[in-house]
Amino acid sequence: MSEQATEFHYQDLTPDLILDAIESIGVFPETGLLALNSYENRVYQFRSDQAKRYVVKFYRPNRWSNQQIQEEHDYSIELADNEVPIATPEQINGQTLHTFKGFRFALFKSIGGRQFEVDNLDQLEAVGRFIGRIHQYASQKPFAHREPLTPEILGVEPLAFLKQSGMVEGAIANAFFTVAEQVLDKAMAVWQTQQFPSIRLHGDLHPGNILWTPDGPGFVDLDDAKQGPAVQDIWMMLTGDRQQQVLQLDTLLEGYQEFADFQMSQLTLIEPLRALRMLHYNAWLAKRWQDPAFPMNFPWFGDIKYWEQQTLAFKEQLSALDEAPLSLF
């Protein structure tokens, strides 16, 4: 579903309402609610009176349909059934998606762990192995309700929203939008030259959505699960200079290809995908600006210095789109 701007914010989601919602499905918190780092939804960790650790997630209204959320839940459960270590929603009274006073929410078992270390090659290879297992299963059938990963949804629509939002003001607006349009045009031109299988993805597989447990990686947060190219679940692991990225990519794919083939031509999509993420991120902040949590946590957004920095970042991305793509050969 293509989301429109909304002035919704979470002022009605009080601590009492959260506790009442959890108790409405027969789970009784013994501890207080620890807010986890999430701005799109509201996510809290707690321990129940049965000494079980849970995470409860309240979905932002008007973003996903019930069908899209349920498909996310079903996908994670299917992956877990196929031995992928991923956070799954608890099924209570025959369902995983619950409603309380207008809020939709789900309860997940908490995955304990520490931060995944991208520069640890052993960990990186293990993560690559599990991404391969995810994609091996995910390629068997498509999503029916989740949105696809396309330049239109992640680039054209966000840029149009930014233009009409009024968030980019003054003399910097012309410079920013000129280079942003050039970046989008070039990213779309590269995208259109590629033919690739479209599979079910995690969709937002950055290092923050991977925990390192005593048994290896644990994956969380399928909120942005999409249909698209496999490289989307790989490129956000790559950091540092080009030489470092080639080493990281080689390590990831060594594990990945134990379970799934990777189409090397998809490496051409890395910089277009980075460009689309940049556009989407700026539009996301603009869309959420009426939610008080956003000005509080992103006070620099909208300041002219921020847009000057973004203009420079988009110029650098324009240059990156002209460079030869990463290659292992």
VEXDREN-73235 format. One record per residue (C-alpha): residue in one letter; y, z, x. Coordinates in steps of 0.2 Angstrom, whole numbers, padded with zeros to 4 digits, always signed. Layout:
REM residues N
AYZX/...
END
This chain:
REM residues 329
M+0000+0000+0000/S+0017-0005+0007/E+0027+0011+0007/Q+0045+0012+0002/A+0058+0024+0008/T+0057+0041-0002/E+0068+0056-0002/F+0053+0067-0004/H+0051+0083+0007/Y+0040+0098+0007/Q+0052+0111+0000/D+0039+0115-0014/L+0025+0117-0002/T+0027+0136+0000/P+0015+0147+0009/D+0010+0155-0007/L+0006+0138-0014/I-0004+0133+0001/L-0015+0149+0000/D-0017+0146-0019/A-0022+0128-0016/I-0035+0134-0003/E-0042+0148-0014/S-0043+0136-0029/I-0058+0127-0020/G-0067+0144-0017/V-0061+0146+0001/F-0052+0162+0006/P-0041+0163+0021/E-0043+0179+0031/T-0029+0175+0044/G-0011+0168+0042/L-0008+0149+0042/L-0005+0142+0059/A+0006+0126+0057/L-0001+0112+0068/N+0009+0098+0076/S+0011+0085+0061/Y+0027+0078+0053/E+0019+0065+0042/N+0008+0077+0033/R+0007+0096+0033/V-0007+0103+0042/Y-0012+0121+0045/Q-0026+0130+0054/F-0034+0147+0048/R-0050+0157+0048/S-0059+0161+0032/D-0066+0177+0026/Q-0083+0170+0031/A-0077+0169+0049/K-0076+0150+0049/R-0061+0141+0056/Y-0053+0127+0045/V-0039+0115+0045/V-0031+0111+0029/K-0021+0095+0027/F-0008+0091+0013/Y-0005+0073+0011/R+0013+0066+0010/P+0015+0060-0008/N+0018+0041-0011/R+0010+0036+0006/W-0008+0032+0003/S-0017+0029-0014/N-0032+0041-0018/Q-0043+0026-0015/Q-0036+0024+0003/I-0038+0043+0007/Q-0055+0043+0000/E-0060+0028+0011/E-0053+0037+0026/H-0064+0052+0021/D-0080+0042+0018/Y-0077+0033+0035/S-0076+0049+0045/I-0092+0056+0037/E-0101+0040+0040/L-0096+0040+0058/A-0101+0058+0060/D-0118+0054+0052/N-0120+0041+0066/E-0117+0055+0079/V-0099+0052+0083/P-0090+0069+0086/I-0076+0067+0073/A-0067+0079+0061/T-0074+0077+0044/P-0068+0084+0027/E-0078+0097+0019/Q-0086+0092+0002/I-0083+0106-0011/N-0088+0104-0029/G-0094+0086-0025/Q-0077+0080-0018/T-0067+0080-0002/L-0050+0076-0009/H-0042+0090-0020/T-0026+0092-0030/F-0016+0107-0033/K+0001+0107-0042/G+0004+0089-0038/F-0001+0090-0019/R-0017+0081-0013/F-0026+0090+0001/A-0042+0091+0011/L-0051+0104+0021/F-0059+0101+0038/K-0069+0111+0050/S-0058+0115+0065/I-0063+0106+0081/G-0060+0118+0096/G-0056+0111+0112/R-0043+0108+0126/Q-0032+0093+0129/F-0041+0077+0134/E-0036+0072+0152/V-0032+0053+0153/D-0032+0053+0172/N-0050+0061+0172/L-0061+0046+0174/D-0077+0055+0169/Q-0068+0060+0153/L-0061+0043+0151/E-0078+0034+0152/A-0085+0046+0140/V-0071+0042+0127/G-0074+0024+0130/R-0093+0026+0126/F-0089+0035+0110/I-0075+0022+0105/G-0089+0009+0108/R-0100+0018+0096/I-0087+0019+0083/H-0084+0001+0084/Q-0102-0003+0084/Y-0103+0005+0067/A-0086+0000+0061/S-0089-0018+0063/Q-0104-0018+0050/K-0092-0019+0035/P-0073-0020+0032/F-0062-0008+0023/A-0059-0011+0005/H-0043-0002+0003/R-0035+0003+0019/E-0021-0008+0025/P-0023-0021+0039/L-0015-0021+0056/T-0003-0035+0055/P+0014-0040+0063/E+0021-0041+0045/I+0017-0023+0041/L+0020-0015+0058/G+0035-0026+0063/V+0043-0037+0050/E+0044-0024+0037/P+0050-0010+0049/L+0064-0021+0056/A+0070-0026+0039/F+0070-0007+0034/L+0080-0002+0050/K+0093-0016+0046/Q+0096-0010+0029/S+0095+0009+0033/G+0112+0011+0041/M+0104+0021+0055/V+0110+0009+0068/E+0129+0009+0068/G+0144+0003+0077/A+0144-0009+0092/I+0126-0005+0097/A+0119-0012+0081/N+0121-0030+0086/A+0114-0028+0103/F+0099-0018+0097/F+0094-0030+0083/T+0097-0045+0094/V+0084-0039+0106/A+0073-0031+0093/E+0072-0048+0084/Q+0068-0057+0101/V+0054-0045+0104/L+0046-0047+0087/D+0047-0066+0088/K+0038-0066+0104/A+0025-0053+0099/M+0021-0063+0083/A+0020-0079+0094/V+0007-0071+0105/W-0002-0064+0090/Q-0004-0081+0082/T-0012-0089+0097/Q-0027-0076+0096/Q-0043-0077+0086/F-0051-0060+0085/P-0064-0051+0074/S-0055-0038+0063/I-0065-0022+0062/R-0062-0004+0055/L-0052+0006+0067/H-0046+0024+0071/G-0029+0016+0071/D-0019+0029+0080/L-0030+0033+0095/H-0018+0041+0107/P-0024+0055+0119/G-0016+0068+0107/N-0030+0064+0094/I-0044+0068+0106/L-0049+0085+0110/W-0061+0089+0125/T-0075+0101+0119/P-0089+0109+0129/D-0100+0094+0123/G-0087+0080+0127/P-0074+0072+0116/G-0069+0076+0099/F-0059+0064+0088/V-0047+0069+0075/D-0035+0062+0062/L-0040+0046+0054/D-0024+0046+0043/D-0019+0029+0051/A-0036+0020+0050/K-0034+0002+0048/Q-0043-0015+0049/G-0038-0025+0065/P-0043-0030+0083/A-0053-0018+0093/V-0040-0017+0107/Q-0029-0006+0096/D-0041+0009+0099/I-0040+0006+0118/W-0023+0002+0124/M-0014+0018+0120/M-0026+0026+0133/L-0018+0016+0147/T-0004+0024+0157/G+0005+0023+0173/D+0008+0007+0183/R-0002-0009+0182/Q-0015-0004+0195/Q-0018+0012+0187/Q-0020+0004+0170/V-0032-0009+0177/L-0043+0006+0184/Q-0042+0015+0167/L-0046+0000+0157/D-0061-0004+0168/T-0067+0014+0166/L-0065+0014+0147/L-0074-0003+0145/E-0088+0002+0156/G-0092+0016+0144/Y-0087+0005+0128/Q-0099-0009+0132/E-0114+0001+0132/F-0113+0001+0113/A-0101-0014+0109/D-0096-0030+0116/F-0077-0032+0120/Q-0068-0048+0118/M-0058-0049+0134/S-0045-0061+0127/Q-0039-0047+0116/L-0030-0039+0131/T-0017-0052+0127/L-0013-0042+0112/I-0008-0026+0122/E+0010-0029+0124/P+0013-0036+0106/L+0004-0021+0099/R+0016-0010+0110/A+0031-0019+0103/L+0025-0017+0085/R+0022+0002+0088/M+0040+0003+0095/L+0047-0005+0079/H+0036+0005+0067/Y+0041+0021+0076/N+0059+0019+0074/A+0058+0013+0056/W+0046+0028+0052/L+0060+0040+0058/A+0073+0032+0048/K+0062+0032+0032/R+0058+0051+0034/W+0076+0056+0038/Q+0078+0064+0021/D+0064+0076+0025/P+0073+0091+0033/A+0059+0093+0046/F+0065+0076+0054/P+0083+0080+0059/M+0077+0097+0065/N+0064+0090+0076/F+0071+0073+0081/P+0090+0078+0082/W+0093+0064+0095/F+0088+0050+0082/G+0103+0041+0076/D+0114+0046+0090/I+0122+0030+0099/K+0114+0036+0116/Y+0097+0035+0108/W+0100+0017+0102/E+0107+0012+0119/Q+0091+0019+0126/Q+0081+0009+0113/T+0090-0007+0117/L+0086-0005+0135/A+0068-0001+0131/F+0066-0017+0120/K+0074-0027+0134/E+0060-0021+0145/Q+0047-0024+0132/L+0054-0042+0131/S+0051-0044+0149/A+0033-0036+0148/L+0029-0049+0134/D+0032-0063+0147/E+0021-0055+0160/A+0003-0060+0162/P-0009-0049+0152/L-0020-0035+0160/S-0036-0043+0167/L-0051-0035+0175/F-0054-0051+0185/
END
